[in-house]
């Protein structure tokens, strides 16, 4: 099949991936079972709790608008009108699954009939809540998740909902047979930079299941057999900020100003404002809703690849998983662990190298929470071995300096690491004896003498061995701290995409 399928573009951008069908209309038309494992109220309560947990995780990742949409789904699951209607259908003699389906259909039809187009689109969210609750009544997985494999996923369905994009690994693109331009699905897709095409029947996508496909969310097209064109896809959104210029101080010293990213939308935002690569790619945030355990190699590839396709030109520093503080997925809630063991870490290192090779992006690996130089030496061995197994050259390996105990060994650390990165959020907290959530702890706290002394010590140690030293904490964007960083000789800073222009201007004024 070589024909291009045409629908309606709902979120711009282009992406390549492998088709993954999340759920279809047939998923909600299976025969009813006489004995459901739980009741309707329990099922809706469970859906609401799942939505609450997902919303909380999204807020942790800084996705407040997306969290609001998920919380709306939780509100629908708790709606007393919906529950009351289901109870009436049960009283009239319908089975639990049929009663729930009838109540959802009535509620969705009521919304769809409203004159307000935006409110009418919320019928999709009602049907998605019903689909999840019905799956629970059948004793099935309510998320509709499918195994996505190592390639980026193009998620498809008869009627995708916003939460389908937000669970687990972000897809590279999405296709929904039903839906509108003002629906939550389209809103979230545009917010996250996920190309979305509406109106292509799922049945027409079936012949594309065995190969890579190209989705153009602006033209509204789906093209099969696109694997050979991955690196030639035109993307006008990708590098529009490239002319923003370098950050050079008044006396001629260049400070590289890079972005901190965690999602596709972060990467696109960084590209739009001309970031010089990525100074910190946080890999743990997409996994904060995971329940099944450490992500494997293919999961890392699936998460990283679409992000790397979206980053601005320049090196990308990929930090390994940093499940610390409030950044803990469900499978670690009851464990005290901050760094994965050798097997999970090797899986991530392999995943990083594979994703970099697939996208042609120059990456470096950054190890968080380093407490001793031997940690770097150990991970260096894992990285070299992974490279040899994959037939790839091991990327540079850097160490984060964010624990006070490593300052006494920072000279040795600089000798064994290829570069150093100051994590001032944790370092400042520990040096000042303040919890991370203490209101007295602000980015400006990094200007305290004891913190500046630690920063200076790290920069001297790095430069003495020819290592670049960067700072990727929030302090880099603080006007009270940035001049100190320039004065002390920091080579690069990494900040949120929204702060890049301001930080560049501040460096030029130094």
LINVENDA-V600332 format. One record per backbone hydrogen bond with DSSP energy under -1.0 kcal/mol. CO is the residue of the C=O (numbers start at 1). NH is the residue of the N-H. If there is no record, write none. Layout:
# LINVENDA-V600332
co = (CO & CO)
nh = (NH & NH)
This chain:
# LINVENDA-V600332
co = (5 & 8 & 11 & 13 & 15 & 17 & 18 & 20 & 23 & 24 & 25 & 26 & 39 & 40 & 41 & 42 & 43 & 44 & 45 & 46 & 47 & 48 & 49 & 50 & 51 & 52 & 53 & 54 & 55 & 56 & 57 & 58 & 59 & 62 & 63 & 64 & 65 & 66 & 67 & 68 & 69 & 70 & 71 & 72 & 73 & 74 & 76 & 79 & 80 & 81 & 82 & 83 & 84 & 85 & 86 & 87 & 88 & 89 & 90 & 95 & 96 & 97 & 98 & 99 & 100 & 101 & 102 & 103 & 104 & 105 & 106 & 107 & 108 & 109 & 111 & 116 & 117 & 119 & 120 & 121 & 122 & 123 & 124 & 125 & 126 & 127 & 128 & 129 & 130 & 131 & 132 & 133 & 134 & 135 & 136 & 137 & 152 & 153 & 153 & 154 & 155 & 156 & 157 & 158 & 161 & 162 & 162 & 163 & 173 & 174 & 175 & 176 & 180 & 183 & 184 & 185 & 186 & 187 & 188 & 189 & 195 & 196 & 196 & 197 & 198 & 202 & 205 & 206 & 208 & 212 & 213 & 214 & 215 & 216 & 216 & 220 & 221 & 222 & 223 & 226 & 227 & 229 & 235 & 239 & 241 & 247 & 249 & 253 & 256 & 257 & 258 & 259 & 259 & 261 & 263 & 264 & 265 & 266 & 267 & 268 & 269 & 270 & 271 & 271 & 275 & 277 & 278 & 280 & 281 & 284 & 285 & 287 & 290 & 296 & 297 & 298 & 299 & 300 & 301 & 304 & 305 & 307 & 315 & 316 & 317 & 318 & 322 & 324 & 326 & 329 & 330 & 332 & 341 & 342 & 343 & 344 & 345 & 346 & 347 & 348 & 349 & 350 & 351 & 352 & 353 & 354 & 355 & 356 & 356 & 362 & 364 & 365 & 366 & 367 & 372 & 373 & 374 & 375 & 376 & 377 & 378 & 379 & 380 & 381 & 382 & 383 & 384 & 385 & 386 & 387 & 387 & 396 & 397 & 398 & 399 & 401 & 403 & 404 & 406 & 407 & 409 & 410 & 411 & 412 & 413 & 419 & 420 & 421 & 422 & 423 & 424 & 425 & 426 & 427 & 428 & 429 & 435 & 438 & 442 & 443 & 444 & 445 & 448 & 449 & 450 & 451 & 452 & 453 & 454 & 455 & 456 & 457 & 458 & 459 & 460 & 462 & 462 & 463 & 468 & 469 & 469 & 470 & 471 & 473 & 474 & 475 & 478 & 478 & 481 & 482 & 483 & 484 & 485 & 491 & 492 & 493 & 495 & 496 & 497 & 499 & 500 & 501 & 502 & 503 & 504 & 505 & 507)
nh = (222 & 198 & 196 & 217 & 215 & 213 & 154 & 156 & 158 & 27 & 28 & 29 & 43 & 44 & 45 & 46 & 47 & 48 & 49 & 50 & 51 & 52 & 53 & 54 & 55 & 56 & 57 & 58 & 59 & 60 & 61 & 63 & 62 & 64 & 67 & 68 & 69 & 70 & 71 & 72 & 73 & 74 & 75 & 76 & 77 & 78 & 79 & 83 & 84 & 85 & 86 & 87 & 88 & 89 & 90 & 91 & 92 & 94 & 93 & 99 & 100 & 101 & 102 & 103 & 104 & 105 & 106 & 107 & 108 & 109 & 110 & 111 & 112 & 113 & 114 & 120 & 121 & 122 & 123 & 124 & 126 & 127 & 128 & 129 & 130 & 131 & 132 & 133 & 134 & 135 & 136 & 137 & 138 & 140 & 139 & 37 & 18 & 172 & 173 & 20 & 175 & 22 & 177 & 178 & 164 & 165 & 166 & 167 & 155 & 197 & 157 & 199 & 183 & 187 & 188 & 189 & 190 & 191 & 192 & 194 & 174 & 10 & 11 & 176 & 8 & 205 & 208 & 209 & 211 & 226 & 17 & 223 & 15 & 220 & 221 & 7 & 216 & 5 & 214 & 229 & 230 & 232 & 238 & 242 & 244 & 255 & 252 & 249 & 493 & 276 & 495 & 279 & 280 & 282 & 267 & 268 & 269 & 270 & 271 & 272 & 273 & 275 & 241 & 274 & 277 & 259 & 317 & 261 & 319 & 287 & 288 & 290 & 331 & 300 & 301 & 302 & 303 & 304 & 305 & 308 & 309 & 310 & 278 & 364 & 281 & 366 & 324 & 327 & 328 & 332 & 333 & 335 & 345 & 346 & 347 & 348 & 349 & 350 & 351 & 352 & 353 & 354 & 355 & 356 & 357 & 358 & 359 & 360 & 361 & 316 & 318 & 398 & 320 & 400 & 375 & 377 & 378 & 379 & 380 & 381 & 382 & 383 & 384 & 385 & 386 & 387 & 388 & 389 & 390 & 391 & 392 & 365 & 418 & 367 & 421 & 423 & 406 & 407 & 409 & 410 & 413 & 414 & 415 & 416 & 417 & 399 & 470 & 401 & 472 & 427 & 428 & 429 & 430 & 431 & 432 & 434 & 438 & 441 & 445 & 446 & 447 & 448 & 452 & 453 & 454 & 455 & 456 & 457 & 458 & 459 & 460 & 461 & 462 & 463 & 464 & 465 & 467 & 466 & 420 & 491 & 492 & 422 & 494 & 476 & 477 & 478 & 481 & 482 & 485 & 486 & 487 & 488 & 490 & 256 & 471 & 258 & 260 & 499 & 500 & 503 & 504 & 505 & 506 & 507 & 508 & 509 & 510)
